[in-house]
Amino acid sequence: MTEHAHLVDGDDAPPAIDTTTAHSARIWNYWLGGKDNFEVDRAVGDEILGILPDVADLARASRGFLERSVTFLAESGVRQFLDIGTGLPTANNTHEVAQAIAPESRIVYVDNDPLVLVHARALLVGSPAGATAYVEADLRDPARILAEAAKTLDLTQPVAITLMGILHHVTDTAQAMAILGRLTAAVPSGSYLALSHATNVIHGAASDDVVKQWNEVGGEPILLRSPEEIAGFCAGLEIVPPGAVSVSRWRATEVDGVLPPEVDEFGVVARKP
């Protein structure tokens, strides 16, 4: 834990972890080959793999998008990151990518899964020149997120707000737009929004079936949106090329002149003018 890191609700508070209901962060961890998951997560994860075997590729592609977008943001001069919907620590977390480029980068992680809180210490070990912190909060409470983030970040200076694979859990689009509006209004010109979101434009019915299965047995429901709707979350912002595209192809490297296969998770990065 760095000198400036802190846990919002205290290091000693034992989190209540529900091992009877699958959770997206833990299923994601399972697909990525991690060990921070329970039997219910593996069972649901396997059911989804049976419907759409490519979903494990989607998980890896989403992680790649996180790495490339954070790299782009750090190389663009951003030194503060608000990572909402952190998920469980794996390789190349936001602070690791950002601080490899700029050690002075400051990162605040936000998640509402108690198991992520258990592992937060791994997220809080960053560069001594920078700072890392963890906030246990829900995306639907942007006021709390911003208030806690302000203890580590200077909200008068540019901030990159990242929401990877979380906004599709806010099934009320008006509410999702309001949340994004509240978050982006709190940061100055030169800040960025980076998000990834589930869609069904690549695998169609198979992706629809995955979401149907998830919504029946999972935790928070998922709503698929079109690439146009995903780009629409950046209204009022300047979308960075190549726009809203499959996360596997956002500024990806071609191999023998060919981009990676598309997956049903689209990503977009936009700058606040």
Salt bridges, closest charged atoms under 4 A:
ASP9 OD1 - ARG144 NH2 3.66
ASP11 OD2 - ARG121 NH2 3.52
ASP36 OD1 - HIS119 NE2 3.17
ASP41 OD2 - ARG26 NE 2.68
ASP54 OD2 - HIS203 NE2 3.42
ASP57 OD1 - ARG60 NH2 2.50
GLU104 OE2 - ARG79 NE 3.21
ASP113 OD2 - HIS23 ND1 3.53
ASP113 OD1 - ARG26 NH1 3.79
ASP138 OD1 - ARG140 NH1 3.36
GLU148 OE2 - ARG144 NH1 3.71
GLU148 OE1 - LYS151 NZ 2.77
GLU216 OE2 - LYS212 NZ 2.92
GLU220 OE1 - ARG140 NH1 2.96
GLU238 OE1 - ARG271 NH1 3.69
GLU262 OE1 - ARG249 NH1 3.98
